[in-house]
Amino acid sequence: MALVTKAIRGTQDVLPQESYKWQHIEQTALAIARDFGFREMRTPVFEHTNLFSRSVGETTDVVQKEMYTFNDKGGRSVTLRPEGTAGMARALLEHGLHNDALPIKVSYITSCYRYEKPQAGRLREFHQFGVECFGAASPQSDAEVISLAQLILLELGVTGVELHINSIGCPDCRAQYHKALHAYFSAKNDELCQTCKDRLERNPMRILDCKSPVCSAVSGGAPVVLDYICHDCRTHFDGVKSCLDLAGIEYKIDTQIVRGLDYYTRTVFEFVSDALGAQAVVCGGGRYDGLISELGGPFLPSLGFGMGLERLLIIMEAKGVKFPQSPLCEVYFATIGERAVRHCFALAARLREGGISVEYDLAGRSLKAQMKYADKIGAHYTIVVGDNELETGIAKLKDMQSGEQADIALDDSLYTTLYNKSLDRQLAGVADLLQASQE
């Protein structure tokens, strides 16, 4: 029988045997962000299209080529979010959060959508962890956000990642840079793709972000932005570098970084991995001081980053990073007879209330089939319960790994026994992870 349909190209399912890896990454990132004072915020998956055209920039590849945009039944143009920052900025203004004590620090885990050619680590539906810090102008805030991203990568055991930083200046000094770029690319206009020819008059800086190999080659000889930034922007960039030096965070100045979105100003950065054979950006961000005012709010210096979860997971697996063991069934009740099933149903309910993972037969299997199933789902212990065990109140607890068996009472002491065994194993697992991280 043929399937009615399959997943849409550029999307993927996260199956139960993989979801615990995602949960480990997400929980680690959110926990570290909380240590820095960032609290989670959630926004809708779609927004009015003009939010992204105003913030991301009409000349970017995202707006010109990649957004999922459509008219709803009311005739309004809406877009599935292509990135996380714009929605967070809109929510900040709509709910007046900028009137609270500054800075406002938020974190998020979100799905994003871009119509790109699907490839490893780049899907049409993808997921990001990100942070935004609204209302912070100091170089220290740039360095703090960078250090937050680095700490997440370190905590997850990601190695072979290099921090690249650059400054693309403010709108005032960037105007001079745009003139230099315009002069340079005008002389090479015939070599540019049609999209970049259109960008030349509107925003020549976007040519530097073009994915065309021809345009990339032409951009290699373009003027360098650091030669054009003003005194204030240079002072700010020097301050960022000084803070990173104080924190012992190594970095490389990379004048090719401009980021793909128009709202960026001053500091931009990327964490680049060597795990995929070629350099791949696992995390990118920077400062966007003019975004809030562009969306109708006050001038509010801000910054943040986005970290692609699919790409991060690929890199971790390529590096052989050890994930915490997937949560498994703590105890499986193998039942004989309807009376035993009902009794184990009640036992399972009480154990689950205490946080112990319990399963029992729901499919009417034979005892032999139940034991095979318990082994397949990775149950740590099995307890066979039949009429004899119900009469005596004592059953055999079998360790499925060692094969050892011990008597266990089918009363309230059962919870304490299983809890202590589970705790001992969890502590041993943490010790193993710590040892592996030090090797």
N, C-alpha and C positions, 0 to 999 in steps of 0.2 A: 504494500500500500504506500503510495507516494505521499510525501509531506505536502500539506496545503501551502505552506510557505516556509521560508528560512529567514534568519536574521538579515536585516538590510546591510548591504555592503558598506564596510567602514564602521560597523558596530560589532560588539562582541558580548557574549554572555560570560558572566563570572560564575563558575560552577562551585558547588559546595566544597570540593576538595582544594579550591584555590582561594575562596573568600576569606579564609583566616589570614592569609598574607596581606590582603587589602586592609583588613581590620587592624592588623599589627602596625602597618604604615600609618594609617589614619589616626589611630589612638596615640601613637608615639608623637606625631606632628602636633596634634591638638594639645597634648600634655605639655610639651616643651613650649608651645605658644602661650599657654596659661602661665608658665613660669615667668614669661616676659611681660605678662599683663594683658595678653590678647584674649578676648572673649568671642565665642562663636556667634556668627550672624548668618541668616539664611535669606535668600531672595528668590523671586520667581524665576522659572526656567525661561520665560519669554518676557520681552519688554517692547515698548514702542521703538520702532526702528530708528527714529531720530536720536534716541539716546546714544546709540553706537556710532551713527554717522557724525554726530557732534563731538563725541569724546575720542573714539578710536581714530577717526580721520577719514574723510571721503577719498583721499588719494592712496590709502593703504590697501594692500592685497586683501586684507580681511574684509573691508567694506566693498571693494570693487569686485572681488571674485569669489569670496568664500562664505558669505553669510547665508544662513537659511532664513530667507525673508518671504513673507506671504501676507495676503490680505485676509483678515478674519471675516466672519459673517456680517460684521457691522461696517465692512469696508475700510477698516483701520489697518495700516501697515505695521505688522509685528515681526519680531525677529527672535529666533532662539539664540540665547546669549553665546557670543563667540569667545568671551573672556569674562573674568569675574569682577574686575575693578569698577567698571561703569555702573553695574547694578548696585554695588556697595555704596558708591558715591551718591547715586540717586536716592537710595534708602536713607542715607545720612541726612540729606537735605529735606526729604519729604517728612521725616519724623523729627526734625529739629535737633538731631544729636549734636550738631556742631555748636549748639548753645550751651551744652554741658561743659564740664571741666575738660580742658584739652591737655594732652592729645587723646583722641578717641582711637582705641586699638581694637581691631576686629580680626577674626580669623574665619576661614570657611573651607569647606570641602564641597565642591560643586561639579556638576556635569556641564560641559561646553560643547558647542557644535560648530564645525567648519567644514565646508565642502571642499576637501582636498583629496588628492590621490592617496588612497589608503596604503600605508606601509608600516613596517615595524616601529612602534612607538609614536605613530601619527595616524590617528583614526578620525573619522567624521564625528563620532561621539567620543569624547575623551573626558578625563576627570582631572581636577586640579585641587591641590591644597594651596591656599594663599593667605596672606595677611595684608592688611592695610592700616597705616598709621596716619590718621588725619589730624593736622594741626601741629606738626613738628617741623621746624625749619633748620635745626642745628645739624652740623656734620656728624655729631654723635648719634643722631637718630638714624642716619644712613648706615653707619657702621653697626648699630645695634640690630637693624633689620637683616643686614648681611650676616652678622654673627648668629642670628636666630636660624637662618637657612642652613648655615654651615653646621650648627649643632645638631639639627635634625638629621643631616646626612651622616654625621659622625655617629650619632646614637643608633642609626639604622645599619651601621657597619659598612657604609659605602666608601670605597677607596678609589684612588685614581681620578679624583675630581679636582679641577683647577679653577680658581676664581679669577675671572676676567672683569676688569672695571674700566670705565671711561666716563668722561663728562661731555655732554652734548650742548652745554651752555643754556642760557636763558633766551627768551624770545628776542631780547634786544641785541645781544652779541651774535645770536644765530642768524640774524638778518644779514650780517656781513659775510658769514659763512655761506649762506644761500647764494649770495652774489658770486662768490668764488666758485661754488659748485655749478652755478648756471653758466658761467664763462667756460668752465672746463668741459662740461657735458655738451654745450652748444657746439663746440669744435668737433665733437665726436657724435653728433646727432644721428648721422647715417648708420652708426653701428648699434644704436639702441633699439630695443623692441618697441612695438607700437605703444604699449602701456607706458613705458618710461618716456617716450616722446611726449605723451600727454602730461606726464608728471613734471617735465622739465620746466614748464611755466608756472605750475600750481605749487609744487613742492619738490624741488630737485633732491632734497635729502632722502626722499623715498626711493630714489633710484639705487641708493646704496643698499637697500634691503631687497632688491629684486632677486628672484630665485633663478632667473635666466643665466646660464653659464656665460653667455656673451656679455651681458650687462655686468655680471660680477667681474669679468676680466677687465672691462673698461673701468669699473670702479676702483680697481687696484691702484691706479695712478692718480686718483682724485685727491684734492686738498684734504688735509687732516684737520678735524674739528678743533683739537686742542691748540692749534696755532691761532685760533680766532676767538676763543672765549675771553670774556672780560675779566677785570681784576676781581670782582666779587665772586664770579663763578670759579675762577682759579683758586682763590682763597678758600672757598668752600670745598673744592676737590682736594686741596692740600690738607684740609682739616679731616676729611674722610680718610685719606691715606694715613695720616698721623694716628688716628684712632685705631685703624686696622693694625698698624705697626705695634701700638701699645698692647693690643689684644693678642699679638702673636699670630695674626691671620695673614697667611701668605697670599699674594695676589699678583696678577700680571696686567699691566696697562695695555688695553687692546683698543686701538683707535677705530677698528672696524665695527665695533658695537654701536648701533644706533637704536636697536629695538624696533619692532615692527608696528608700533602704535604711535600715533601723533601726540598723545598727551604727555609723553616723557619730556622732562627737563633736567638739566644738570646731571646728577649721578645716574648712570645705568650700569647694570652688572649682569653677569651670567656665570653659572657654575657649569663647567664643561667636563664631560666624562670621556674617557678613552675606551670605554667598555665595548662599544659597538663597532670597532674597527676604524671608525672615523669619529672626529669630534662631534659630540651630540650634547645639546643644551638640556640639562635636567631641571634647571631652575633659572628663571630670569626675572628681572624687575628693575626698579629704580624710582626716581623722584618724579612727581607730576604736580608741580606747584600750581599750575593754572587750571587744572581740571574742574575743581569745585566752582570757581567763578565762571568757567565756560558753560556749566550746567545751570547757571542762574543763582548761585550762592555767593558768599563773600570770598575774598582771597584767603585761601587756606592751604599753606604749604603741606604737602602730603607725599607719602611714598609707600611702596609695598613690593610684593613679589608673587609669582605664581610658580608652582612646582608640579610638573606633569606626573601623575601617578602611574599611568601605563608605562611611560618611559623609565621612571624610577624603578618599577618592579622588574622590567627587562634588565636593567643595569645590575640590580641586586642579584638576580639569578645568574647573570653572566659572570659576576664576581664570586659566586659561590657563597653568598651571605647566608648564614643560618637563620631561619625563622623559628620563633617559638613553636613548639609542637601544636598541631591542630587540636582543638578541644575534642576529646573523645568521650565515649560513654564510660562513666565511672563504674557502674554495676549493671549487669543484665540479669533479670530474673527469668530463668527458664522454668516454665510452669507445666504442671501435669494435672489436667482436670479443671473444670469450671470454677470449683471452689478456690483453687489455688490462684487462678487468674484474678478473681475478685479480691482476694486477700492482698495480692501483690499490687493491684491497682491502688489500694488504700496505702500500702507501704510506700509506693513510688510517689504518691501525692505528698506525703509528709517529708520524704527525703528531698524532693525537688524544692519544697518551701524553704529548706535549709541550704539550697544552692548546690546540691549534688545531682549530677547528670545521671538519670536512670532511664532504662528502657526495659520493656518486656514484650512478650509475643502478642502481636496484633493480627497475625495472619493464620492462626490455627495450625501452626507447624507441629511436626513431631518433635520429640525431645532432641533427637540427633540433628534435625534440621535447625532447631533453635540454637544449638551449640555452634554449628557452622556459621550461622548468622552473627552470633555474638563475636566470633573470631573475625569475621569479615568487617564488622564495624569498629573493630579495635577496642572492644570492651576490656577494661582493666581487670574486672572481676566478674565472675558469674556465681549465681546462687540458684540451685535447683530447689524448687518448692513443689511438693506434692502432699498427699494426704498424711504421710508419715511425718513430714516436717511440720505440718500444721498441728498434729497431735502433740508432738514433743516440744514444739516451739524452738527447735534447734535445726539449723541447716548447715551445709558445707559451703564455705566461701572459698572459691578457687581462683588463684592468681593465674591469669591466662598466659602470662609470659613465662613464669617459672614452673607452673604446674603444681605448686604447693597448695595444700588445702588445710583449712582450719575450721573448727566449729564456730558458729556465730549465732547469737540469739535473735529471733525474729520479733524483737520488742523495741522499746524506745532506745535501748543501748546501741541498736544497729546504726543509728545516725552518728553517734559519737565515734564509733569504731571506723566507719567509712570516712568521716570527716578528717580524722587524724591521719589515716593512710593517705588520703588525697593531699593533705597539707604537706606531709613528708615528701611526697613525690614532686609537688610544685616547688618546694625549696631546693630539692636536688636538681630540678630542671633549670632553675635560675642560676644555680652554681655552675652548671654545665655551660650555660650561655655566657656567663662572665668569664669563665676560663677560655672559651672559644674566642671571645673578643680580645683577649690578651695575647693570644698566640700569634 
